[in-house]
Amino acid sequence: MASVPEVPAELAARIERFGSVRFDEYQDLALYGPDGFYERGGRAGRRGDFLTSPETGPLFGALVARYLDEVWRDLGEPDPFTVLDVGAGPGTLAKAVERAAPACSGALTYVLVERSAAQRALHPRHLALTAPEQAFPPEHDDGEDVPGVAAPDRGRGPRLVSLAELPQVPVRGVVFANELLDNVATRLLQRAPDGWDEVRVTLVDGVPSEVLVPADDAASAWADRTVGDDVGSGARLPYQEGAARWLRHALELLQAGRVLVVDYTATTPALAQRPVGQWLRTYRGHARGGSPLDAPGQQDLTVEVCADQLAAVRAPHRTTTQAAWLAGLGIDSLVEDGRRIWHERAHIGDLAAVAARSRVGEAEALLDTDGLGAFGVLEWRV
Ligand SMILES: C[S@@+](CC[C@H](N)C(=O)[O-])C[C@H]1O[C@@H](n2cnc3c(N)ncnc32)[C@H](O)[C@@H]1O
């Protein structure tokens, strides 16, 4: 007899209490609950479960560092200049940005915002962290320093801080989210013959199983507005309220600067025409996993990000692809430098030569129009 997969205790308890949970609650607990995928050690990286741009090597971080300098200069070189790297994972991007030593370094407060405690525990292993109370000292309401509490020294950055949530202080700088929003839990709606259903999850003999219930009025009205009658019965849509909420919050925190989202993006009407298994995917150990209801907590659960749902919060000032964005930041010249250094030093075979050669391969992965290069880059200016 096949064994019944283990269901995280908190998820089982919620289902026992309410009969079923909405799909977004299921996804949230499967990813971030005490026995969720990320708390069990799931992560980005070559030794992790999936490869992201920062994990291809230091080139991506060197280009992000150039982007930070562009914004810093554009804002009039503020000090502190705060970067919120949201969904920072193990901190690989932070390390690469620090190593690239951008011009803004002296003013830089770089905050790794990471929800998973297991991943936050990795930050101090390779980064010299500043305590949050030193990086964000309390201020009076009028913005004056509190006597006896030292403000961070101007020009003495970079200060690296690790937090579980977005700091509740207004900032000047950049909110950066690389492959964050595809990992934020989504509601799932399904077209019914006479309206919309919502996907919920229950347990049948201990096995996670779907139940469809009529969607509430607000969700049905949203689905009607978004795709109308254009989809047949049984078609599914992601209703990404969580991602929209996150964007609203990020925009509110920024006094001046940019929100930059990099992710695999699509539009809601386009997803409604595709089978749900194509855009709601699971990963485990660098391979595609099973159904989203299989082995909750043991596989990553990710969804293509609907750019139209983010644009409904506020229209982005710029939408482009990762390949075009990195070209604008000068990836070609960095790769040319890499080729030159490799030719000059290949016979020595030292670290500089090896790093230069690997830069060429990293660029190919970052620009691949069938992969990371096709990712959407959305920028909001405040
Ligand atoms: C797909 S990983 C990407 C990691 C990293 N940005 C990269 O590109 O390699 C998404 C990360 O976002 C984190 N995360 C999800 N929701 C979050 C939130 N609301 N705040 C902070 N981190 C979050 C997850 O724990 C996970 O580490």
The ligand as an SDF file (V2000), in Angstrom:
LIG
                    3D

 27 29  0  0  0  0  0  0  0  0999 V2000
   12.8060   32.1780   -4.9830 C   0  0  0  0  0  0  0  0  0  0  0  0
   13.6370   32.7170   -3.5710 S   0  0  0  0  0  0  0  0  0  0  0  0
   14.6620   33.9800   -4.2540 C   0  0  0  0  0  0  0  0  0  0  0  0
   15.8740   34.2840   -3.4130 C   0  0  0  0  0  0  0  0  0  0  0  0
   16.8010   35.3720   -3.9790 C   0  0  0  0  0  0  0  0  0  0  0  0
   16.1180   36.6390   -4.1260 N   0  0  0  0  0  0  0  0  0  0  0  0
   17.4000   34.9480   -5.2830 C   0  0  0  0  0  0  0  0  0  0  0  0
   17.0230   35.5250   -6.3170 O   0  0  0  0  0  0  0  0  0  0  0  0
   18.2360   34.0220   -5.2840 O   0  0  0  0  0  0  0  0  0  0  0  0
   12.3830   33.6640   -2.7320 C   0  0  0  0  0  0  0  0  0  0  0  0
   12.7700   34.0560   -1.3390 C   0  0  0  0  0  0  0  0  0  0  0  0
   11.8140   35.0050   -0.8540 O   0  0  0  0  0  0  0  0  0  0  0  0
   11.5660   34.7420    0.5330 C   0  0  0  0  0  0  0  0  0  0  0  0
   10.2890   35.3960    0.8620 N   0  0  0  0  0  0  0  0  0  0  0  0
    9.0420   35.0620    0.4840 C   0  0  0  0  0  0  0  0  0  0  0  0
    8.1270   35.9440    0.9240 N   0  0  0  0  0  0  0  0  0  0  0  0
    8.8160   36.8930    1.5940 C   0  0  0  0  0  0  0  0  0  0  0  0
    8.4570   38.1050    2.2590 C   0  0  0  0  0  0  0  0  0  0  0  0
    7.1890   38.5130    2.3130 N   0  0  0  0  0  0  0  0  0  0  0  0
    9.4290   38.8390    2.8310 N   0  0  0  0  0  0  0  0  0  0  0  0
   10.7210   38.4490    2.7790 C   0  0  0  0  0  0  0  0  0  0  0  0
   11.1310   37.2950    2.1580 N   0  0  0  0  0  0  0  0  0  0  0  0
   10.1930   36.5480    1.5750 C   0  0  0  0  0  0  0  0  0  0  0  0
   11.5830   33.2270    0.5870 C   0  0  0  0  0  0  0  0  0  0  0  0
   11.7730   32.7570    1.9050 O   0  0  0  0  0  0  0  0  0  0  0  0
   12.7550   32.9160   -0.3450 C   0  0  0  0  0  0  0  0  0  0  0  0
   13.9780   32.9160    0.3430 O   0  0  0  0  0  0  0  0  0  0  0  0
  1  2  1  0
  2  3  1  0
  2 10  1  0
  3  4  1  0
  4  5  1  0
  5  6  1  0
  5  7  1  0
  7  8  2  0
  7  9  1  0
 10 11  1  0
 11 12  1  0
 11 26  1  0
 12 13  1  0
 13 14  1  0
 13 24  1  0
 14 15  1  0
 14 23  1  0
 15 16  2  0
 16 17  1  0
 17 18  1  0
 17 23  2  0
 18 19  1  0
 18 20  2  0
 20 21  1  0
 21 22  2  0
 22 23  1  0
 24 25  1  0
 24 26  1  0
 26 27  1  0
M  CHG  2   2   1   9  -1
M  END
$$$$
